[in-house]
Amino acid sequence: MRIDKWLASVNVIKRRTVASDMVKSGVVFINGLKAKASKNVAIGDRVTIEYLKGAKNYKVLDIPKTKTIPKTKKDEYVKEIL
């Protein structure tokens, strides 16, 4: 699954257009490398988003099969790393 779709479908970012803009502006990294919108994520990847107030790190636990998942199931797909 593409990084911009994954960020939106697991509720890390609210809308896919915002996720795409973040990827294009170069603030999203996968395993330490700057991500492109077409980059696919895999289970075990580490995704970093650099916000103005600091970076947030996430670990990919699973890839959703549907476009969106319920917010209650977010913990099955992504884990925030401190």
C-alpha positions in Angstrom: 0.0 0.0 0.0 1.3 3.5 -0.9 2.5 5.6 2.0 -0.1 8.3 1.5 -2.9 5.8 1.4 -1.6 4.0 4.5 -1.2 7.2 6.6 -4.9 8.1 5.8 -6.4 4.6 6.2 -4.9 3.9 9.6 -5.9 7.3 10.9 -2.4 8.8 11.4 -3.4 11.7 9.2 -7.1 12.6 8.7 -7.2 13.0 4.9 -5.3 11.5 2.0 -4.8 14.8 0.3 -3.0 16.1 3.5 -0.9 13.0 3.6 0.1 13.4 -0.1 1.0 17.1 0.5 3.2 16.1 3.5 5.0 13.4 1.5 5.5 15.9 -1.4 6.9 18.5 1.0 9.5 16.0 2.3 8.5 15.6 6.0 7.6 11.9 5.8 10.4 9.3 6.0 10.3 5.5 5.7 13.2 3.7 7.5 15.2 6.9 7.6 14.8 7.7 3.9 12.7 10.5 2.5 9.5 8.9 1.1 7.9 9.5 -2.2 4.1 9.2 -2.6 4.5 6.0 -4.7 6.6 4.3 -2.1 5.0 1.2 -0.6 5.0 0.4 3.1 5.6 -3.1 4.4 5.1 -4.7 7.8 7.9 -3.7 10.1 8.7 -0.4 8.4 9.4 2.6 10.6 7.6 5.8 9.4 8.7 9.2 10.7 6.8 12.4 10.3 8.6 15.6 11.1 6.2 18.2 12.5 7.3 21.7 13.4 7.2 20.8 17.1 9.1 17.6 16.7 9.1 14.2 15.0 6.7 11.4 15.6 7.7 7.8 14.8 5.4 4.9 13.9 5.9 1.2 13.3 3.8 -0.5 10.7 2.2 -3.6 12.3 -0.2 -4.5 9.5 -1.5 -3.3 6.1 -5.3 -2.7 6.0 -7.3 -4.5 3.4 -10.0 -1.8 3.2 -9.8 1.9 2.4 -10.3 2.9 6.0 -10.4 1.2 9.4 -12.3 2.1 12.5 -10.4 4.3 14.9 -10.8 1.7 17.6 -8.7 -0.8 15.6 -5.8 1.7 14.9 -3.6 -0.2 17.5 -3.7 -3.3 15.3 -2.1 -1.5 12.3 0.2 1.1 13.8 2.3 1.6 16.9 3.7 5.0 18.0 7.3 4.7 19.0 8.6 7.2 21.6 
